[in-house]
């Protein structure tokens, strides 16, 4: 790709550069109402009319939506240095601080290099046993129950798994505090990200006060874990982070840095996977032939982690992550001029793009709305037509961890409860949090 400046000086090429079409609006709030009410419905509707690139206003913000895998590859990979994490991520920093998910630049790079080895594909096998133990504990706990709420159970088990695997602690006694405060803090953050009219934090509204209280509780829980770990070093990730020294300065990570990375891994490491497995099961339990085929595959699998080598099971998980991408939207802010295809990007432009939408792009997927695991027998038509875990240098650090975890949970659940069924076959609508969540409880009968 040429740089924008060199392109503009070539008259022939400059003539090809286009301005991004803007969706007209007739309110001072722009498209705020429609976008906040149901962002995916809004984007899908506009994409049908305007195609794979357009801009629109949400109050005073101008957002550029891109939906072509070439443009997404440009932003995430080819010219990633030109795109920093956007304002939305900075707002998340209220909760996550300067952890891997929210930080940028050289600080992010050095933290990423430090944390990366703990998530290497080979390292993930060492977490399989923990995943298996908690999966078995969960299905054993279901023995005396007639029904369960899927989202709740998946959130609880994934939180237990991430805590034990990464921090080597069992959260049991502290579970209530985490389960009570984390979802509220998340919901609060999302409201602040989507609504430009959010009240400043210093105004003592009921929600602001409640958020500060939740943050304080979570902070003190994490600080107590760090202090405990400093006295009881082991081989877990937290111990590794505590003992690490910066190559140049020789300094250890401060308690604040440790807190930010832990809060990030806690959150990113369970909510996403919990929703991933919830959507897979919600789909399987509506599709009897698929369920039967899966149970047949699972019957011969002795240890659930062996299912990571089973093509059919892996294809089912890939296909579920295609149709129900838990991280449904990503965003970036341009630092300098760039071109996305023939469209001009200026410094400060805010760009959004949605794995959920690209995964259903008729230009890259045959019968995109049909659940067909066999489509993953071959590679997708474009590398960035399928990116549930993002892409480029900021690709999800927990991808292999999540895939192993989803495999073990799915296999264990279906093996123990082959007759489980949804209590209601009514379609489930979306609740747009950082992840794509079901808008109601999904209740499953176990017998
Ligand atoms: C199905 C489960 C998961 C999905 C769909 C998912 C998806 C994603 C996506 C799309 C990104 C990129 C965000 C961006 O570029 O703006 C990301 C980043 C990240 N994910 Fe995941 N994730 C999952 C599980 C996990 C797990 C299990 C962990 C940790 C154990 C984790 C930790 C992270 C972190 C730390 C980042 C930031 C990486 C960086 O910027 O260097 N994720 N994830």
Boltz pocket constraint, residues with backbone or C-beta under 6 A from the ligand:
constraints:
  - pocket:
      binder: B
      contacts: [[A, 100], [A, 101], [A, 102], [A, 103], [A, 112], [A, 162], [A, 264], [A, 265], [A, 268], [A, 269], [A, 270], [A, 272], [A, 273], [A, 276], [A, 325], [A, 326], [A, 327], [A, 330], [A, 331], [A, 387], [A, 388], [A, 389], [A, 390], [A, 391], [A, 393], [A, 394], [A, 395], [A, 396], [A, 397], [A, 398], [A, 399], [A, 401], [A, 402]]
      max_distance: 6.0
